[in-house]
Amino acid sequence: MNKKLAVTLGLLFAVGAPPVFAQGGAAAAPAGPQVQVTEKILPLRIPNETIGETEGVSVNSSGHLFVFSRTGWSGSSRGGNAARLFEFDKNYKYVKEWIPNAYGLSFAHGLRVDPKDNVWVVDEGSNMVIKVDPTGLVSMVLGRKPESIDWWEEHVERGVTEPKGERPKAQKGTYNRPTDVTWGPDGSIFVADGYNNSRVVKLAADGTWLKEYGSYGSGDGQLNTVHSIAAGYGHVYVADRANRRIHVLDYDLKFERYITGIGMPWAVQITPKYIYSGDGDGKIYRLDHDGKLIDWAQTGMGQGQTGCIVHTLQAVGDNELYRGSCTLWNVALITFPKK
């Protein structure tokens, strides 16, 4: 192997490396009381397949569970297919795989089912958000997949490297490692975009680009790793993971306030009574709608991992949540005590 190719391939693996799950040193103990929760690991089995990292979890109106999993033999590099979308019935029995071999499936991240049972896939590797109708037909595509042939030509054949210390400029109509999606009451679409663009994008129900909020940084109105998003009851909740806070916006993306004291928010969900925020270390925080911490629980212990235990949450009631995990390779039903 020649020297230039070796250096370039080293860059490839560095860029594609998984995130570091360090929690930034010893964190202060949560201010609210700790409660015990019921944690049921679901017996999800797929014929002749293996569920991998359960990055995205959601449910439809029939109670069927959808899991967007990082699994597959070809990995997460450009052109890879470490993204499979599986459906299970109410008894957690396997139903089918959705959109197999789709061009936009590369590296799974987010998954949500909207009130009309459309399934929305957010793929961090392809930079795409894909809307699939209840029959399995792709009905909307947001963003565009980076072409592997373009990357190979630029970085391997011509040896171009990206400038150090610079972040790619966010562009209208494209996404860069998006993470999650949610909707307003009028069907408007909110995209968490994401690892590199550090913003929230609002689109009309038909996909028309309307506006955006945020830029990279730690100041007011800035974000560092937009990892999850939820909307409801007049507000949009944006998990600003590395800055250890949730931005509370109105439906027009106007800033209202921050929620802090909930560790690193990897996942956020809202129910009629509560806001839930999950940290990668396995802690799940329960708050009221004003953002005041009610209590918290530790999940995912005794399974051999300490990071990325909570990657996604899907509320199925005021006191029940499905938890998807990077490192545990499972989905768990978490039940909080009623208040």
C-alpha positions as CSV (number, residue, x, y, z in Angstrom):
1,M,0.0,0.0,0.0
2,N,1.5,3.4,-1.0
3,K,1.9,6.1,1.7
4,K,-0.8,8.5,0.4
5,L,-3.4,5.7,0.2
6,A,-2.5,4.6,3.7
7,V,-2.9,8.1,5.1
8,T,-6.2,8.5,3.3
9,L,-7.6,5.3,4.5
10,G,-6.6,6.2,8.0
11,L,-8.6,9.4,7.6
12,L,-11.6,7.3,6.4
13,F,-11.6,5.2,9.6
14,A,-11.1,8.2,11.8
15,V,-14.1,10.0,10.3
16,G,-16.2,6.9,10.5
17,A,-15.3,6.1,14.0
18,P,-18.1,5.8,16.6
19,P,-18.7,8.6,19.0
20,V,-16.9,8.6,22.3
21,F,-19.3,8.0,25.1
22,A,-17.4,9.7,27.9
23,Q,-19.7,11.8,30.1
24,G,-17.3,14.7,30.5
25,G,-15.9,13.6,33.9
26,A,-17.8,13.0,37.1
27,A,-21.3,14.5,36.8
28,A,-23.2,16.0,39.7
29,A,-25.9,13.8,41.2
30,P,-29.3,14.6,39.8
31,A,-31.2,17.0,42.0
32,G,-34.5,15.0,42.2
33,P,-35.2,11.7,43.9
34,Q,-34.2,8.4,42.3
35,V,-37.0,5.9,41.7
36,Q,-37.1,2.3,40.8
37,V,-38.5,1.3,37.4
38,T,-39.5,-1.9,35.7
39,E,-37.2,-2.8,32.9
40,K,-38.4,-5.5,30.5
41,I,-36.0,-6.5,27.8
42,L,-38.2,-7.5,24.8
43,P,-37.7,-11.0,23.1
44,L,-37.3,-9.6,19.6
45,R,-36.2,-12.3,17.2
46,I,-35.9,-12.2,13.4
47,P,-35.7,-15.3,11.2
48,N,-32.1,-15.8,10.0
49,E,-31.1,-12.3,11.1
50,T,-29.7,-10.6,14.2
51,I,-30.9,-7.3,15.7
52,G,-27.9,-5.0,16.2
53,E,-27.8,-1.5,17.7
54,T,-31.4,-0.4,18.2
55,E,-30.9,3.2,17.2
56,G,-34.5,4.1,16.5
57,V,-37.7,2.7,18.1
58,S,-41.3,3.8,17.5
59,V,-44.9,2.4,17.4
60,N,-47.9,2.8,15.1
61,S,-51.6,3.2,16.0
62,S,-52.0,-0.6,16.2
63,G,-49.3,-0.9,18.8
64,H,-46.8,-2.5,16.3
65,L,-43.2,-1.9,17.2
66,F,-40.8,-0.6,14.6
67,V,-37.0,-0.9,15.2
68,F,-34.4,0.8,13.0
69,S,-31.3,-1.2,13.7
70,R,-27.6,-0.9,12.9
71,T,-27.1,-4.4,11.6
72,G,-25.7,-6.0,8.4
73,W,-22.4,-7.2,7.3
74,S,-21.1,-4.3,5.2
75,G,-20.7,-1.7,7.9
76,S,-21.1,2.0,8.0
77,S,-18.8,3.3,5.4
78,R,-20.0,5.1,2.3
79,G,-22.2,2.7,0.4
80,G,-22.7,0.5,3.5
81,N,-26.0,-0.9,4.7
82,A,-25.8,-0.9,8.5
83,A,-29.5,0.0,8.6
84,R,-32.4,-2.3,8.7
85,L,-36.0,-1.5,9.5
86,F,-38.0,-4.2,11.2
87,E,-41.7,-4.5,12.3
88,F,-43.0,-6.5,15.2
89,D,-46.6,-7.0,16.3
90,K,-48.1,-6.3,19.8
91,N,-46.8,-9.6,21.1
92,Y,-43.3,-8.7,19.8
93,K,-43.5,-11.3,17.0
94,Y,-41.6,-10.5,13.8
95,V,-43.9,-9.2,11.0
96,K,-41.6,-8.0,8.2
97,E,-38.7,-5.9,7.0
98,W,-39.5,-2.5,5.5
99,I,-37.9,-0.9,2.4
100,P,-35.1,-3.5,2.1
101,N,-32.1,-2.5,0.1
102,A,-33.3,1.1,-0.1
103,Y,-30.7,3.5,-1.5
104,G,-31.0,5.8,1.5
105,L,-30.3,3.1,4.1
106,S,-26.7,3.4,5.2
107,F,-26.2,4.0,9.0
108,A,-29.3,4.0,11.1
109,H,-30.1,6.8,13.6
110,G,-33.7,7.9,14.1
111,L,-37.2,6.5,13.5
112,R,-40.6,7.9,14.2
113,V,-44.2,6.9,13.2
114,D,-46.5,9.9,12.7
115,P,-50.2,10.1,13.7
116,K,-51.2,8.8,10.2
117,D,-49.0,5.7,10.5
118,N,-46.4,7.0,8.1
119,V,-43.0,5.6,9.0
120,W,-40.1,8.1,9.0
121,V,-36.5,6.9,8.8
122,V,-33.7,9.3,9.6
123,D,-30.4,7.9,8.3
124,E,-27.2,9.5,9.6
125,G,-25.0,7.9,7.0
126,S,-26.9,8.8,3.9
127,N,-28.0,12.3,5.2
128,M,-31.6,11.5,4.3
129,V,-35.0,11.5,5.9
130,I,-37.4,9.1,4.2
131,K,-41.2,9.0,4.7
132,V,-42.8,5.6,4.0
133,D,-46.6,5.4,3.8
134,P,-48.5,2.6,5.7
135,T,-48.4,0.3,2.7
136,G,-44.6,0.5,2.5
137,L,-44.4,2.9,-0.4
138,V,-41.8,5.7,-0.2
139,S,-43.8,9.0,-0.3
140,M,-41.2,11.7,0.5
141,V,-37.4,11.9,0.5
142,L,-35.6,14.8,2.2
143,G,-31.9,15.3,1.5
144,R,-29.4,13.5,-0.7
145,K,-27.0,10.6,-0.1
146,P,-23.3,11.5,-0.6
147,E,-22.0,9.4,-3.5
148,S,-19.3,6.9,-2.7
149,I,-17.8,7.4,-6.1
150,D,-17.4,11.1,-5.5
151,W,-15.7,10.5,-2.1
152,W,-13.4,8.0,-3.6
153,E,-12.3,10.2,-6.4
154,E,-11.8,13.3,-4.2
155,H,-10.1,11.8,-1.3
156,V,-8.3,8.7,-2.7
157,E,-7.5,9.5,-6.3
158,R,-6.8,13.2,-5.8
159,G,-5.7,13.0,-2.2
160,V,-7.9,16.0,-1.0
161,T,-8.3,16.3,2.7
162,E,-10.8,18.4,4.6
163,P,-9.4,21.6,6.2
164,K,-8.6,21.1,9.9
165,G,-10.6,23.0,12.4
166,E,-13.5,23.9,10.0
167,R,-17.0,22.6,10.0
168,P,-18.9,22.1,6.8
169,K,-21.3,25.0,6.0
170,A,-25.0,24.1,6.5
171,Q,-26.9,24.4,3.2
172,K,-30.6,24.8,2.4
173,G,-32.2,21.6,1.3
174,T,-29.5,19.2,2.5
175,Y,-28.6,17.6,5.8
176,N,-25.4,16.5,7.5
177,R,-25.7,13.5,9.8
178,P,-29.4,14.2,10.8
179,T,-30.7,12.4,13.9
180,D,-34.4,12.7,14.4
181,V,-37.8,14.1,13.1
182,T,-41.1,15.2,14.6
183,W,-44.2,17.1,13.5
184,G,-46.3,20.1,14.5
185,P,-50.1,19.9,14.8
186,D,-50.5,21.2,11.2
187,G,-48.3,18.5,9.8
188,S,-45.2,20.7,9.6
189,I,-41.9,18.7,9.8
190,F,-39.1,19.4,12.2
191,V,-35.7,17.8,11.5
192,A,-32.9,17.5,14.0
193,D,-29.8,18.2,11.8
194,G,-27.8,16.9,13.7
195,Y,-24.1,16.1,14.2
196,N,-22.5,18.6,11.8
197,N,-25.1,21.2,10.8
198,S,-26.1,21.9,14.5
199,R,-29.6,23.2,13.7
200,V,-33.3,22.5,13.6
201,V,-35.0,22.7,10.2
202,K,-38.8,23.4,9.8
203,L,-40.5,22.3,6.6
204,A,-44.1,22.4,5.5
205,A,-46.1,19.2,5.4
206,D,-45.3,18.9,1.7
207,G,-41.6,19.2,2.3
208,T,-41.2,22.9,1.4
209,W,-38.3,24.4,3.3
210,L,-39.5,27.1,5.7
211,K,-36.8,28.1,8.2
212,E,-34.1,26.9,10.5
213,Y,-32.9,27.5,14.1
214,G,-29.4,27.3,15.5
215,S,-25.7,27.2,14.7
216,Y,-22.7,25.4,16.1
217,G,-21.4,26.5,19.5
218,S,-22.3,26.7,23.2
219,G,-23.8,30.2,23.3
220,D,-27.4,31.2,23.3
221,G,-29.2,29.8,20.3
222,Q,-26.3,27.5,19.5
223,L,-26.2,23.7,19.6
224,N,-23.5,21.0,19.8
225,T,-24.9,17.6,18.6
226,V,-28.6,18.0,18.0
227,H,-29.4,14.4,19.0
228,S,-33.2,14.2,19.4
229,I,-36.4,16.3,19.0
230,A,-40.0,16.1,20.1
231,A,-43.0,18.4,19.6
232,G,-46.3,18.8,21.4
233,Y,-48.4,21.0,23.6
234,G,-47.2,24.2,21.8
235,H,-43.5,23.5,22.0
236,V,-40.6,21.9,20.2
237,Y,-38.0,20.3,22.5
238,V,-34.5,20.0,21.1
239,A,-31.9,17.8,22.8
240,D,-28.6,19.7,22.7
241,R,-26.5,16.8,23.9
242,A,-22.9,18.1,24.2
243,N,-24.2,21.4,25.8
244,R,-26.2,19.4,28.4
245,R,-29.5,21.2,27.8
246,I,-32.8,21.1,26.0
247,H,-33.9,24.1,24.0
248,V,-37.6,24.8,24.2
249,L,-38.9,26.5,21.1
250,D,-42.4,27.4,19.8
251,Y,-43.7,26.0,16.6
252,D,-42.2,28.9,14.7
253,L,-38.8,28.0,16.1
254,K,-38.7,31.0,18.4
255,F,-36.6,30.4,21.5
256,E,-38.4,30.2,24.8
257,R,-36.1,28.7,27.5
258,Y,-33.6,26.0,28.4
259,I,-34.1,22.9,30.5
260,T,-30.9,21.9,32.3
261,G,-29.9,19.5,35.1
262,I,-30.7,16.4,33.1
263,G,-27.2,15.2,32.2
264,M,-26.5,14.8,28.5
265,P,-29.8,14.6,26.7
266,W,-29.5,11.9,24.1
267,A,-33.3,11.4,23.8
268,V,-36.4,13.5,24.5
269,Q,-40.0,12.6,24.6
270,I,-43.2,14.4,25.7
271,T,-46.4,12.9,27.0
272,P,-49.7,14.6,28.2
273,K,-48.2,14.9,31.7
274,Y,-44.4,14.7,31.4
275,I,-41.2,15.4,29.6
276,Y,-38.7,12.5,29.5
277,S,-35.0,12.9,28.8
278,G,-32.6,10.0,28.5
279,D,-28.8,10.1,29.0
280,G,-26.4,7.8,27.3
281,D,-25.3,6.6,30.7
282,G,-28.7,5.0,31.2
283,K,-30.3,7.6,33.4
284,I,-33.9,8.6,32.4
285,Y,-35.2,11.9,33.8
286,R,-38.9,12.7,34.3
287,L,-39.9,16.3,34.3
288,D,-43.2,18.3,34.4
289,H,-44.1,20.5,31.4
290,D,-42.4,23.5,32.9
291,G,-39.1,21.5,32.9
292,K,-38.9,20.9,36.6
293,L,-37.3,17.6,37.5
294,I,-39.7,15.2,39.3
295,D,-37.5,12.1,39.5
296,W,-35.1,10.0,37.7
297,A,-34.2,6.3,37.2
298,Q,-31.0,4.3,36.3
299,T,-31.5,1.8,33.6
300,G,-29.4,-0.7,31.6
301,M,-27.1,-1.9,34.4
302,G,-25.6,-5.4,34.5
303,Q,-25.4,-5.8,30.8
304,G,-21.8,-5.1,30.2
305,Q,-21.9,-1.6,28.9
306,T,-21.7,1.9,30.4
307,G,-22.2,4.2,27.4
308,C,-24.9,4.7,24.8
309,I,-27.3,2.7,27.0
310,V,-30.1,5.2,26.0
311,H,-30.0,6.2,22.4
312,T,-33.7,6.7,21.8
313,L,-37.0,6.9,23.7
314,Q,-40.5,6.4,22.5
315,A,-43.3,7.2,25.0
316,V,-46.3,4.9,24.9
317,G,-48.1,6.5,27.8
318,D,-47.4,8.8,30.7
319,N,-45.4,6.2,32.5
320,E,-44.1,3.8,29.8
321,L,-41.3,4.2,27.3
322,Y,-39.5,2.0,24.9
323,R,-35.8,2.4,25.1
324,G,-33.5,1.8,22.2
325,S,-29.7,1.4,22.8
326,C,-26.5,1.5,20.9
327,T,-24.5,-0.8,23.0
328,L,-27.0,-3.2,24.6
329,W,-28.4,-4.5,21.2
330,N,-31.9,-4.7,22.6
331,V,-35.2,-2.8,23.1
332,A,-36.6,-2.5,26.7
333,L,-40.0,-1.4,28.0
334,I,-39.4,1.0,30.9
335,T,-42.2,1.6,33.3
336,F,-42.1,4.4,35.8
337,P,-44.2,4.5,39.0
338,K,-47.4,6.5,38.6
339,K,-47.5,9.9,40.2
